[in-house]
Structure formats: structure tokens, C-alpha cells
């Protein structure tokens, strides 16, 4: 019985990993997934990764970094800012909002959905991979 319970627990962990942590566009089509700190497109190709506060593309080139509430590109220019659930451009215009697992553009239209992703994973996907 104990081996059965262990097998069921391990299976549930793998099923949760297999079916969770996915990013969808506004039409419900899967556009990617996140596996730990690695980011994949809808076809399963690795498009990036996060190492601490730094974000890299699939080839290993640094795309930018996130420091606190500020988002920077690879050359160090600020490209955005996070204020609570609101996402802003470098000029201060609201360009998006996160409401739970739903992602909205600056006009309030839903542009995506994240299943099982942490808030920071959603922010990285929004600014660097959407």
C-alpha cells in the first residue's frame, strides 16, 4: 500500500508539472510554458531562461534584468515598471495588468492567461517573450 501511495504522489507531481505552468494568448491558444526558470514557446523550443534577476534568450544572450519594480533591457535602459498588478512602459503609460492568472493590455482587453505561473514568471513572459 505504501508503494502505491508513493507512486500516486509521484504521478500527481508529474501530472501537475505537465498540465500546469502554461501561457495562453487571448484566444486560448498555448503560446508557451515555463519549466522552473526556463521559458518555452508553444512548440516546445526553449526561448529563454532566468538566472537570478537576469533574463536570457534561448541562445544565452542577456535580454534584460528586473531590479525590484524596474525592468531593464540588455543595454541597461529602463523599458518598464511594475506597480502592484499594473505594468507600465518606460514612459509611464500603463501597458498591461495582471489579475490573478489573466493578463490584460493597457486598454483592458484580455491578451493572455497563465496557468500555474508565479507572478514574476508572468511578468518576465509579458515583457520579454510575448
SVG drawing of the C-alpha trace seen along z (x, -y; Angstrom):
<svg xmlns="http://www.w3.org/2000/svg" viewBox="-11 -59 36 61">
<polyline fill="none" stroke="black" stroke-width="0.4" points="0.0,0.0 2.8,-2.4 4.5,-1.9 1.1,-2.5 0.7,-5.8 4.2,-6.9 3.6,-6.0 0.3,-8.0 2.1,-11.0 4.9,-11.0 2.4,-10.7 0.4,-13.7 3.6,-15.8 4.4,-14.9 0.9,-15.5 0.7,-18.9 4.0,-19.8 2.8,-18.5 -0.5,-20.3 0.4,-23.5 2.7,-26.4 1.4,-27.2 0.9,-30.6 -2.0,-31.2 -2.9,-34.1 -6.2,-35.9 -7.8,-33.3 -6.8,-30.5 -4.0,-29.1 -1.0,-27.9 2.0,-30.2 4.4,-28.8 5.2,-27.2 7.6,-27.7 9.5,-24.8 11.3,-26.0 13.3,-29.0 13.3,-28.0 10.8,-29.5 9.5,-27.6 7.4,-28.6 4.2,-26.8 6.2,-24.3 8.4,-23.3 11.6,-25.2 13.4,-26.9 13.2,-30.7 14.8,-31.9 15.7,-31.4 16.0,-33.4 19.1,-33.4 18.5,-35.5 17.4,-38.9 18.7,-38.4 16.7,-37.2 18.4,-35.4 17.1,-34.3 17.3,-30.8 20.9,-31.4 22.1,-32.6 22.2,-36.3 21.1,-38.6 17.8,-40.3 17.5,-42.3 17.0,-42.3 14.4,-43.0 15.5,-45.0 12.7,-45.5 9.9,-47.2 12.0,-48.3 12.6,-46.4 15.7,-47.0 16.8,-45.8 20.2,-44.3 21.8,-47.7 20.6,-48.9 17.8,-51.2 14.6,-51.0 11.8,-49.5 9.1,-49.2 8.0,-49.3 5.7,-47.2 3.4,-48.8 1.3,-46.2 -0.6,-44.4 -0.1,-47.1 2.6,-47.0 4.0,-50.3 6.2,-51.2 9.4,-53.3 7.4,-56.4 4.9,-55.7 2.0,-54.6 0.1,-51.6 0.6,-48.8 -0.9,-45.9 -2.3,-44.4 -2.2,-41.1 -5.4,-40.0 -4.8,-36.5 -3.9,-34.4 -5.4,-36.7 -3.3,-39.3 -4.8,-42.4 -3.3,-45.0 -3.4,-48.8 -6.9,-49.1 -8.3,-46.4 -8.6,-43.6 -7.6,-40.2 -4.4,-39.2 -3.4,-36.1 -3.8,-33.7 -1.2,-31.9 -2.0,-28.6 0.1,-27.8 2.7,-30.5 4.0,-32.7 3.5,-36.5 7.2,-37.1 7.1,-34.4 4.1,-36.1 5.9,-39.5 9.0,-38.1 6.9,-36.4 4.9,-39.7 7.9,-41.9 10.4,-39.6 8.5,-36.7 5.0,-37.8"/>
</svg>
